[in-house]
Amino acid sequence: MTEPIRVVVVDDHAIFRSGLKADLDERIEVVAEAATVEQAIAAIHEQRPAVVLLDVHLPGGRGGGGAEVVAGCAALLGETKFLALSVSDSAEDVVTVIRAGARGYVTKTVSGAEISDAVQRVAGGDAAFSPRLAGFVLDAFGTAAVANVDDELDKLSARELEVMRLIARGYQYKDVAKELFISIKTVETHVSSVLRKLQLSSRHELTRWANDRRLL
């Protein structure tokens, strides 16, 4: 029997959180809840869930809502996926939270079974959108964004690409070295080269870069 998917539910309405928990199926285990930006970031860092079900409009923080939560957990994006769940279906809300690093966006009009399926897809590395909302993402990122990603990836060697993906997923240097059968020093050299070629300054920026481009 497979382990349930560990989920943190973030929404500022306690009644909605309770109803959502009751509607999710046995594949999902809610390990924590949060109602504000600060509570969400703390709970996610503590629990390290597979998926965060995240409202886009939340009190607290600097007013950035769900997108601010994702940004505050940038170091975890390799292991934790974010699925936005909101009453809003505005293009601005969808694009903002996806740019921050969320892997999907569904509206609160969907059923518990549909949300459970979306959680499973996101946990497995796929994207999940309510049908009408996917068009907003295509409009915002489009073919130009895809071409730009290809140009950036062309700068990296095959080995650098392998190292980049592992580092962006949260692997430590020693783990990358073991995975690829190379020395830690070689890993360090590849990481420095990747950061230079992509004009990034840290592995946290690299994680965000890779997540934004759906490379994880």
C-alpha positions in Angstrom: 0.0 0.0 0.0 1.4 3.4 -1.0 2.0 6.1 1.6 -0.5 8.9 1.5 0.6 12.3 0.1 1.5 14.7 2.9 -0.3 18.0 2.5 -0.4 21.4 4.3 -3.6 23.3 3.8 -3.3 27.1 3.8 -6.5 29.2 3.9 -7.6 31.9 6.2 -11.1 30.4 6.6 -11.3 27.7 9.2 -14.6 26.4 8.0 -13.2 26.0 4.5 -10.2 24.1 5.8 -12.4 21.7 7.8 -14.6 21.1 4.8 -11.7 20.6 2.5 -10.1 18.1 4.8 -13.3 16.1 5.0 -13.6 16.1 1.2 -10.1 14.9 0.4 -9.8 11.1 -0.2 -7.6 8.5 1.5 -4.6 9.3 -0.8 -4.2 12.6 1.0 -2.9 13.2 4.6 -3.3 16.7 5.9 -0.3 17.2 8.3 -0.8 20.9 9.1 -3.0 23.9 8.5 -2.2 27.6 8.4 -4.2 30.8 8.0 -1.6 33.5 7.4 1.5 34.0 5.3 3.8 33.7 8.4 2.0 30.6 9.7 2.1 29.0 6.3 5.9 29.5 5.8 6.6 28.2 9.3 4.4 25.1 8.9 5.8 24.3 5.5 9.4 24.5 6.7 8.5 22.3 9.7 6.5 19.7 7.9 8.2 19.5 4.5 5.0 18.3 2.8 4.8 16.9 -0.7 2.1 19.4 -1.7 0.8 22.7 -0.3 -2.8 23.5 -1.0 -2.6 27.3 -1.1 -5.1 30.1 -1.2 -3.8 33.0 -3.2 -5.3 35.7 -0.9 -4.0 35.5 2.6 -3.5 38.0 5.5 -0.1 38.8 7.0 3.4 39.1 5.5 4.0 42.0 3.2 0.6 41.6 1.5 1.8 39.2 -1.2 -0.5 36.4 -0.2 0.0 33.0 -1.7 2.8 34.1 -4.0 4.7 35.4 -0.9 4.4 32.0 0.8 5.9 30.3 -2.3 8.7 32.8 -2.4 9.3 32.3 1.3 9.7 28.6 0.7 12.0 28.9 -2.4 14.6 26.6 -0.9 12.1 23.8 -0.7 10.7 24.0 -4.2 12.6 20.9 -5.2 10.8 18.7 -2.7 7.5 20.6 -2.0 5.0 21.4 -4.7 2.4 24.2 -4.5 -1.1 23.9 -5.8 -3.1 27.2 -5.7 -6.8 26.8 -4.6 -8.9 29.9 -4.7 -12.3 31.4 -5.4 -10.5 33.8 -7.8 -10.2 32.9 -11.4 -8.6 36.2 -12.5 -5.7 36.0 -15.0 -3.6 38.2 -12.7 -3.9 35.9 -9.7 -3.2 32.8 -11.7 -0.1 34.2 -13.4 1.3 35.8 -10.2 1.3 32.6 -8.2 2.5 30.5 -11.1 5.4 32.9 -11.7 6.2 32.5 -8.0 6.6 28.8 -8.4 3.2 27.1 -8.0 2.6 24.0 -10.1 -1.1 24.4 -10.6 -4.2 26.4 -9.9 -7.7 25.2 -9.3 -10.8 27.0 -8.3 -12.9 26.2 -5.2 -15.8 25.2 -7.4 -14.2 21.8 -8.0 -15.1 18.7 -6.1 -13.1 17.0 -3.4 -12.3 14.1 -5.8 -11.0 16.6 -8.4 -8.8 18.4 -5.8 -7.5 15.0 -4.7 -6.6 14.1 -8.3 -4.9 17.5 -8.8 -2.9 17.0 -5.6 -1.7 13.6 -6.9 -0.8 15.0 -10.3 1.2 17.8 -8.8 2.9 15.5 -6.3 4.0 13.4 -9.2 5.6 16.4 -11.0 2.8 17.3 -13.4 0.8 20.6 -13.6 -2.9 20.8 -12.7 -5.3 23.6 -13.8 -9.0 24.2 -13.9 -9.7 24.1 -17.7 -10.2 27.8 -18.3 -7.2 28.8 -16.3 -4.6 26.9 -18.3 -5.1 29.4 -21.1 -4.0 32.3 -18.9 -0.7 30.5 -18.3 -0.2 29.7 -22.0 -0.9 33.4 -22.8 1.5 34.6 -20.1 4.4 32.3 -20.8 3.8 31.2 -24.4 6.1 29.9 -27.0 8.6 32.8 -26.6 9.2 31.6 -23.0 9.8 28.1 -24.2 12.3 29.2 -26.8 14.1 31.3 -24.2 14.4 28.3 -21.9 15.9 26.3 -24.8 18.4 29.0 -25.5 19.5 29.1 -21.8 19.7 25.3 -21.6 21.9 25.2 -24.7 24.6 27.1 -22.7 25.0 24.0 -20.4 26.8 20.8 -21.2 25.0 17.5 -20.6 26.8 17.0 -17.3 26.1 20.5 -16.2 22.5 20.0 -16.9 22.4 16.8 -14.8 24.2 18.6 -11.9 21.9 21.6 -12.3 18.7 19.5 -12.0 19.9 17.7 -8.9 21.1 20.8 -7.1 17.9 22.6 -8.0 15.9 19.7 -6.4 17.7 20.2 -3.1 20.5 17.6 -3.3 23.7 18.4 -1.3 27.0 18.4 -3.2 28.0 15.0 -1.7 24.7 13.5 -2.8 25.2 14.8 -6.3 28.7 13.4 -6.3 27.4 10.0 -5.2 24.5 10.0 -7.7 26.7 10.9 -10.7 29.9 9.0 -9.6 32.0 12.2 -9.6 34.0 14.0 -6.9 32.6 16.7 -4.7 35.2 19.1 -6.2 33.9 18.3 -9.7 30.4 19.0 -8.5 31.5 22.4 -7.1 33.2 23.2 -10.4 30.0 22.4 -12.4 27.8 24.4 -10.1 30.0 27.4 -10.4 29.9 27.1 -14.2 26.1 26.7 -14.2 25.6 29.8 -12.0 28.0 31.8 -14.2 26.4 30.7 -17.5 22.8 31.4 -16.2 23.9 34.6 -14.5 22.6 33.4 -11.1 24.3 34.1 -7.7 23.1 31.2 -5.5 21.7 27.7 -5.4 18.4 29.2 -4.1 18.2 31.4 -7.3 19.0 28.2 -9.3 16.1 26.4 -7.7 13.7 29.2 -8.5 15.1 29.5 -12.0 14.6 25.7 -12.7 11.1 25.7 -11.0 9.9 28.7 -13.0 10.9 26.8 -16.2 9.3 23.5 -15.1 12.6 21.7 -15.1 12.3 20.0 -11.7 
